[in-house]
Amino acid sequence: MEYASGLIKLKPGTEHKVEEWKETISSRLNEAAATLQDEEVQVESWFKVEIEGSKYLLWYLRAKSIKRVFEISMELKHPIDKFHYELMAQITAENGNILAESLLDIPRTKQ
């Protein structure tokens, strides 16, 4: 398994869009789960973070291939993918994607 994480710096005043995104994904979990199945994602998690007054989304993925996750998701097979990418484009600040350096991921059992 591979893993990746990063921060997405939010444009000021887009917090309501983050709530819209969260509510939409939550209400369409079957579709979101189908996307994860297609992408061979084991875990996808999202968190809100505030650092020195700036707001961010923190994401984490564990999947068979992180590169393949992004390739498959960009095919926009599921309408939820299109919604996700369009909303992220609206709320992400300029140069706001910050990829974290992977150091360690500890699964409960050996994969």
VOTORMAR-461038 format. One line per 5 residues: number of its first residue (from 0); for each residue x, y, z of N, C-alpha, C. Coordinates in Angstrom, 3 decimals, m for minus. Layout:
# residues N
NUM	X:Y:Z:X:Y:Z:X:Y:Z; ... .
//
This chain:
# residues 111
0	0.840:m1.189:0.000:0.000:0.000:0.000:0.879:1.245:0.000; 0.378:2.262:m0.661:1.040:3.568:m0.664:0.161:4.544:0.108; 0.741:5.659:0.510:m0.020:6.659:1.236:0.480:8.045:0.864; m0.413:9.027:1.026:m0.080:10.412:0.715:m0.963:11.321:1.558; m0.481:12.535:1.750:m1.224:13.514:2.521:m0.843:14.903:2.037 .
5	m1.692:15.863:2.322:m1.376:17.228:1.940:m2.356:18.207:2.541; m2.038:19.471:2.332:m2.896:20.561:2.779:m3.426:21.300:1.559; m4.639:21.770:1.663:m5.226:22.638:0.653:m5.570:23.940:1.361; m4.850:25.008:1.015:m5.141:26.311:1.617:m6.412:26.858:0.986; m7.325:27.291:1.852:m8.620:27.777:1.385:m8.584:29.268:1.084 .
10	m9.327:29.660:0.053:m9.547:31.079:m0.210:m10.356:31.633:0.955; m10.079:32.861:1.382:m10.880:33.449:2.466:m12.364:33.478:2.095; m13.202:33.212:3.076:m14.640:33.284:2.876:m15.269:32.100:2.173; m14.535:31.002:2.052:m15.097:29.825:1.355:m15.532:28.716:2.318; m15.559:29.016:3.602:m15.917:27.993:4.587:m17.307:27.407:4.319 .
15	m18.251:28.231:3.846:m19.595:27.727:3.539:m19.545:26.709:2.404; m18.614:26.871:1.465:m18.448:25.912:0.376:m17.892:24.589:0.907; m17.007:24.667:1.910:m16.476:23.448:2.531:m17.614:22.677:3.183; m18.511:23.383:3.848:m19.664:22.726:4.476:m20.571:22.105:3.411; m20.767:22.811:2.300:m21.566:22.272:1.192:m20.932:20.989:0.667 .
20	m19.603:21.003:0.493:m18.865:19.832:0.016:m19.049:18.668:0.987; m18.846:18.935:2.289:m18.974:17.888:3.313:m20.378:17.297:3.316; m21.390:18.150:3.292:m22.774:17.675:3.314:m23.114:16.873:2.052; m22.633:17.320:0.910:m22.915:16.615:m0.345:m22.260:15.247:m0.350; m20.980:15.184:0.007:m20.296:13.891:0.040:m20.973:12.964:1.055 .
25	m21.301:13.497:2.220:m21.950:12.693:3.264:m23.290:12.144:2.806; m24.014:12.916:2.020:m25.332:12.472:1.561:m25.252:11.532:0.362; m24.058:11.398:m0.209:m23.871:10.535:m1.381:m22.750:9.517:m1.121; m22.753:8.948:0.086:m21.681:8.037:0.486:m21.562:6.804:m0.402; m22.662:6.279:m0.900:m22.582:5.108:m1.780:m21.794:5.430:m3.042 .
30	m22.038:6.601:m3.603:m21.307:7.027:m4.797:m19.838:7.281:m4.475; m19.578:7.920:m3.335:m18.202:8.160:m2.912:m17.474:6.834:m2.684; m18.161:5.873:m2.067:m17.558:4.558:m1.824:m17.263:3.838:m3.138; m18.127:3.992:m4.136:m17.887:3.380:m5.451:m16.637:3.980:m6.095; m16.450:5.271:m5.916:m15.244:5.930:m6.423:m14.006:5.340:m5.753 .
35	m14.054:5.196:m4.431:m12.910:4.633:m3.706:m12.635:3.204:m4.163; m13.686:2.447:m4.421:m13.515:1.075:m4.918:m12.778:1.089:m6.258; m13.229:1.936:m7.182:m12.586:2.041:m8.501:m11.116:2.437:m8.385; m10.826:3.315:m7.432:m9.467:3.843:m7.249:m8.588:2.930:m6.384; m9.171:1.868:m5.856:m8.477:0.950:m4.939:m7.925:1.684:m3.718 .
40	m8.767:2.581:m3.178:m8.421:3.339:m1.975:m8.884:2.560:m0.757; m7.984:2.421:0.203:m8.324:1.747:1.451:m8.882:2.751:2.464; m8.264:3.945:2.535:m8.674:4.979:3.475:m8.562:6.341:2.793; m9.584:7.171:2.948:m9.515:8.584:2.564:m10.110:9.378:3.706; m9.344:10.305:4.245:m9.801:11.111:5.376:m9.540:12.582:5.097 .
45	m10.412:13.441:5.620:m10.320:14.889:5.453:m10.500:15.559:6.812; m9.750:16.640:7.034:m9.807:17.391:8.283:m9.732:18.888:7.977; m10.352:19.698:8.837:m10.192:21.159:8.765:m9.084:21.543:9.739; m8.218:22.460:9.294:m7.100:22.912:10.111:m6.988:24.421:9.980; m6.650:25.100:11.077:m6.362:26.526:11.017:m4.946:26.739:11.522 .
50	m4.130:27.426:10.716:m2.739:27.709:11.066:m2.513:29.202:10.888; m2.195:29.873:11.988:m1.909:31.310:11.972:m2.975:32.102:11.217; m4.240:31.770:11.475:m5.349:32.500:10.890:m5.767:32.053:9.495; m4.983:31.192:8.851:m5.348:30.673:7.532:m6.021:29.320:7.710; m7.022:29.074:6.876:m7.761:27.819:6.972:m7.330:26.877:5.854 .
55	m7.270:25.596:6.211:m6.817:24.547:5.306:m7.710:23.327:5.421; m7.669:22.512:4.379:m8.158:21.149:4.456:m6.932:20.252:4.447; m6.924:19.279:5.320:m5.858:18.279:5.385:m6.458:16.977:4.875; m5.803:16.353:3.900:m6.303:15.092:3.361:m5.259:13.997:3.543; m5.745:12.764:3.610:m4.888:11.588:3.758:m5.484:10.461:2.921 .
60	m4.637:9.770:2.176:m5.052:8.617:1.371:m4.134:7.433:1.627; m4.724:6.253:1.677:m3.958:5.008:1.639:m4.592:4.182:0.527; m3.754:3.794:m0.447:m4.278:3.097:m1.616:m3.206:2.212:m2.222; m3.644:1.364:m3.122:m2.712:0.488:m3.823:m1.678:1.314:m4.595; m2.125:2.367:m5.285:m1.232:3.253:m6.035:m1.796:4.668:m5.984 .
65	m1.074:5.586:m5.357:m1.535:6.972:m5.251:m1.627:7.603:m6.637; m0.657:7.343:m7.492:m0.685:7.882:m8.851:m1.962:7.428:m9.556; m2.290:6.171:m9.415:m3.473:5.608:m10.072:m4.769:6.211:m9.504; m4.778:6.520:m8.218:m5.950:7.166:m7.612:m6.283:8.440:m8.376; m5.276:9.284:m8.598:m5.512:10.564:m9.256:m5.840:10.377:m10.734 .
70	m5.229:9.407:m11.380:m5.546:9.134:m12.786:m7.011:8.716:m12.940; m7.443:7.791:m12.104:m8.814:7.290:m12.189:m9.819:8.380:m11.814; m9.522:9.130:m10.758:m10.478:10.153:m10.320:m10.650:11.247:m11.368; m9.612:11.537:m12.134:m9.703:12.573:m13.167:m10.521:12.117:m14.379; m10.831:10.836:m14.476:m11.708:10.346:m15.544:m13.157:10.780:m15.310 .
75	m13.460:11.222:m14.087:m14.784:11.713:m13.716:m15.896:10.717:m14.068; m15.611:9.450:m13.780:m16.589:8.387:m14.043:m17.864:8.581:m13.235; m17.711:9.031:m12.006:m18.852:9.246:m11.121:m19.135:10.747:m11.026; m20.384:11.158:m11.072:m20.703:12.583:m10.950:m20.135:13.226:m9.679; m19.989:12.448:m8.613:m19.437:12.993:m7.367:m17.998:13.467:m7.572 .
80	m17.251:12.822:m8.474:m15.879:13.255:m8.767:m15.883:14.639:m9.399; m16.775:14.855:m10.346:m16.882:16.164:m11.003:m17.231:17.232:m9.966; m18.204:16.949:m9.114:m18.578:17.883:m8.048:m17.364:18.203:m7.172; m16.636:17.167:m6.764:m15.473:17.343:m5.887:m14.427:18.258:m6.529; m14.041:17.963:m7.760:m12.988:18.746:m8.403:m13.432:20.176:m8.704 .
85	m14.672:20.361:m9.094:m15.160:21.716:m9.354:m15.186:22.546:m8.078; m15.658:21.941:m6.976:m15.706:22.677:m5.724:m14.299:22.969:m5.198; m13.400:21.993:m5.302:m12.029:22.228:m4.850:m11.385:23.379:m5.629; m11.668:23.490:m6.931:m11.131:24.590:m7.740:m11.665:25.935:m7.240; m12.896:25.954:m6.765:m13.498:27.192:m6.270:m12.918:27.640:m4.935 .
90	m12.537:26.691:m4.082:m12.137:27.048:m2.710:m10.629:27.074:m2.484; m9.844:26.537:m3.410:m8.393:26.446:m3.205:m7.724:27.768:m3.546; m6.941:28.269:m2.604:m6.187:29.504:m2.824:m5.124:29.279:m3.897; m4.681:30.383:m4.507:m3.620:30.297:m5.505:m2.384:29.661:m4.867; m1.791:28.720:m5.556:m0.646:27.955:m5.031:m0.982:27.317:m3.683 .
95	m2.243:26.897:m3.520:m2.714:26.412:m2.229:m2.624:24.920:m2.009; m2.097:24.170:m2.965:m1.929:22.726:m2.768:m0.532:22.454:m2.238; m0.454:21.912:m1.054:0.820:21.638:m0.394:0.891:20.146:m0.131; 1.763:19.458:m0.852:1.914:18.018:m0.675:2.853:17.754:0.501; 2.441:16.876:1.385:3.267:16.525:2.540:4.303:15.481:2.132 .
100	5.445:15.527:2.773:6.472:14.505:2.550:6.098:13.273:3.368; 5.991:12.147:2.698:5.634:10.900:3.379:6.801:10.422:4.235; 6.512:10.118:5.477:7.553:9.599:6.378:7.241:8.199:6.876; 6.016:8.006:7.371:5.703:6.748:8.023:4.190:6.540:8.040; 3.770:5.324:7.762:2.366:4.944:7.840:2.357:3.579:8.516 .
105	1.637:3.448:9.597:1.665:2.226:10.385:0.302:1.554:10.344; 0.147:0.538:9.478:m1.112:m0.207:9.489:m1.161:m1.125:10.695; m2.339:m1.490:11.098:m2.511:m2.360:12.250:m1.902:m3.730:12.005; m2.057:m4.225:10.796:m1.467:m5.517:10.453:m0.611:m5.342:9.203; 0.352:m6.204:9.046:1.223:m6.150:7.883:0.408:m6.426:6.635 .
110	0.576:m5.595:5.629:m0.189:m5.710:4.377:0.422:m6.743:3.467 .
//
